[in-house]
Amino acid sequence: MANILSKFYVKTKPLSIKEYKENGGFEGLEKALHKMKPQEILDEVISSNLKGRGGATFPTGLKWQFTANESNETKYIICNADEGEPGTFKDKVLLEGCPFLLIEGMIIAAYAVGGTKGYIYIRGEYPKSKEMLRNAIGVLKDEGYLGDKILDTDFSFDIEVRSGYGAYICGEETALIESIEGNPGRARTKPPYPPNKGLWGKPTLVNNVETLANIPIILSMGAEKFKEYGTASSSGTKLISVSGSVVNKGVFEVEFGVTLKDIVYETCGGLTENSKFKFLQLGGSAGACLPENLLDTKLDFDDLRSRNISLGSGAILVADDTTCLLGFIKATAEFFEHESCGKCTPCREGNKHVTKLLDKIVNGVATVEDLEILKDVALTMKEMSLCGLGQAAPTALLTTLNYFEGEYNEHIKGYCRTGVCFMKGGEVVNE
Amino acid sequence: MCIVLEDKTMEIIDNVGNTPDKLLEVLIAVQESSEENYISEEQLVSVSKGLGVTLSKAYGVATFYSMLSLKQRGKYVIQLCNSAPCYVNKAFEIIRAFEENLGIKVGEVTDDGLFSLEFVSCIGACHMAPAVKINDEVFGNLDRFKVKSILEEIIRRER
């Protein structure tokens, strides 16, 4: 297993500058501030082929260049630590295990794009992370890494911690910006994109925690060395968070290119005793549910794209055969119904209809027509929603309709094979 | 209106900041200062005045963020994760165990005001699902017996 990121949270105490430096901490920042021009840093990040680790996999260097190209005197750098995707807890490990790494990434980003002020937006469900980051910022200010004239240069930059408070939508970058401005977190219409017009209308760079944590590593080892990790289309490593019915659950750092099968059966030690694999959901609740025969899929952006699957946040949830597929899909749909911000109609109304229809199915009162309506609503949401939330909300539904249609039909006939949906047994339908 | 409560709210605003962008931060601090884990109507009015935002704006923000509450809650707010990873680990049995032990349904407060039950979206404790959050503390790998002992422990502490 690779450890370019994990060595920091495994080997160092979270607030020890000494231990952080002993493991290579601040090498990237010193190099950036003392030896590189902003454009050289941008070129290095572009050439590293780093793609956003929050879920949208947008090329990080390009986003930085867009922000740098704006000539505004005020620019903001935001670290998106609103890790709300169900099954995802990898940013928490970085936030609480090595807060300096992402802060170092933010300082480098600010220097490269001309950022004047930084915000770290942390979800309210992580009170310990908030405290840790506030403490880390305090330590770094005392040591001259944040504030005026950082490391005796003319560059000044400061960071403020802001809190989310129970709104999944705020992980969407424009909703997050609305939230920092003191509003309900409702996604904005794009364009304009944040690098052009973001927080208070100023150019704003929003990057995920893990993305920023990769920056000091890229600068200290160099883009070429960084690209030795992973595959041609997907450089570096990925933190994955695995949950569900596997022996070893938790956060693991893996190199891109590894197969899902290797992750489940080697990294995670296979399924728990007496359980049989049913499906794997990749990328959290907004991700696809894959059957066993797709476990040869690689963690590689090209391979995933060719199969029309998104890596998302890197969450992996393994469900065994005691899980009722429909109960699972209904729990997922209820999540999105609750978390929809209500701004656009396809998402707000679509999620309501999906939940209602799934409710009929698990209660054994749905018809074949209901299944057709369900597909229709799901496709409309996917195509028509304003932001990623509504577009991705029906992914689990659509992929299971594709791979596990038999279990939907069973429920319509009044039978639940796991016995979770207390229905009077009907006939078993062969898949 | 209760003057003490208004003073306390104004003090919070002084600490957190009195610009409109601090609305959410102020509401969080106001709620955290409450024994019953909620923001009262009087406090919401004070916050809107103190920050110079309309009451409807303050109400809009207070109701948008689901960790904020305008309804009185228990001293111990028990948040039951009902997202997919906990579902796969049979969270519904844990939800039932809490309801049975406390004699209330999700969304209710116990008569003595000690506990309230509510659903929460993923709390990032999926590696120890099924998990719940009680105030700021996370409890994982739960089963019916653990639920009982956690509640008994809190009740013992409160006596």
Contacts between the chains, C-beta under 8 A, distances in Angstrom:
chain1	res1	chain2	res2	distance
A	83	B	124	6.3
A	84	B	121	6.7
A	84	B	122	6.6
A	85	B	122	7.3
A	86	B	83	3.8
A	86	B	84	5.2
A	86	B	85	5.8
A	86	B	121	6.9
A	86	B	122	3.8
A	86	B	126	7.4
A	87	B	83	7.6
A	87	B	84	6.6
A	87	B	85	4.6
A	87	B	122	6.9
A	87	B	126	5.2
A	88	B	122	7.5
A	88	B	124	6.9
A	88	B	126	7.8
A	89	B	124	3.9
A	89	B	125	7.0
A	89	B	126	5.9
A	89	B	127	6.7
A	92	B	124	5.2
A	124	B	28	7.1
A	124	B	65	7.5
A	124	B	67	4.8
A	125	B	67	7.4
A	125	B	120	7.2
A	125	B	122	7.9
A	125	B	123	4.8
A	125	B	124	6.5
A	125	B	133	7.1
A	126	B	124	6.7
A	127	B	136	4.7
A	128	B	136	7.7
A	162	B	24	8.0
A	162	B	25	6.9
A	163	B	24	7.1
A	163	B	25	6.5
A	163	B	28	6.0
A	164	B	65	7.5
A	165	B	24	6.3
A	165	B	27	7.9
A	165	B	28	5.8
A	165	B	65	4.0
A	165	B	66	7.7
A	165	B	67	4.3
A	165	B	68	5.9
A	166	B	65	5.2
A	166	B	66	3.8
A	166	B	67	3.4
A	166	B	68	7.3
A	166	B	120	7.2
A	166	B	121	7.3
A	167	B	64	6.6
A	167	B	65	5.3
A	167	B	66	6.6
A	168	B	121	5.9
A	179	B	24	6.6
A	180	B	21	6.8
A	181	B	21	5.3
A	182	B	19	7.9
A	182	B	20	5.1
A	182	B	21	3.9
A	182	B	22	6.4
A	182	B	23	4.1
A	182	B	24	6.0
A	182	B	53	7.7
A	182	B	61	7.1
A	183	B	61	6.9
A	184	B	60	5.6
A	184	B	61	5.7
A	184	B	64	3.6
A	184	B	65	7.7
A	185	B	64	6.9
A	185	B	65	7.8
A	241	B	126	6.7
A	241	B	127	7.3
A	242	B	127	7.6
A	243	B	85	4.3
A	243	B	88	7.6
A	243	B	89	7.9
A	243	B	126	3.5
A	243	B	127	5.8
A	243	B	129	5.9
A	244	B	85	6.2
A	244	B	88	4.8
A	244	B	89	7.1
A	244	B	126	7.9
A	244	B	129	7.8
A	245	B	88	6.7
A	245	B	89	7.8
A	249	B	126	7.2
A	249	B	127	4.0
A	249	B	128	7.6
A	250	B	127	4.7
A	251	B	127	7.6
A	281	B	84	7.0
A	285	B	83	6.6
A	285	B	84	5.2
A	285	B	122	7.8
A	315	B	126	7.8
A	317	B	84	6.3
A	317	B	85	5.3
A	317	B	88	6.4
A	317	B	126	7.5
A	318	B	88	7.8
A	319	B	88	4.9
A	320	B	88	7.8
A	323	B	87	7.7
A	323	B	88	5.3
A	327	B	87	6.9
A	328	B	84	6.2
A	328	B	87	5.9
A	328	B	88	6.7
A	331	B	82	6.4
A	331	B	83	7.0
A	331	B	84	5.5
A	331	B	87	4.2
A	332	B	84	5.2
A	334	B	82	7.3
A	335	B	82	7.6
A	335	B	83	5.5
A	335	B	84	7.1
A	335	B	121	6.0
A	335	B	122	7.9
A	338	B	66	7.5
A	338	B	121	6.8
A	339	B	121	6.4
A	341	B	64	7.9
A	396	B	84	8.0
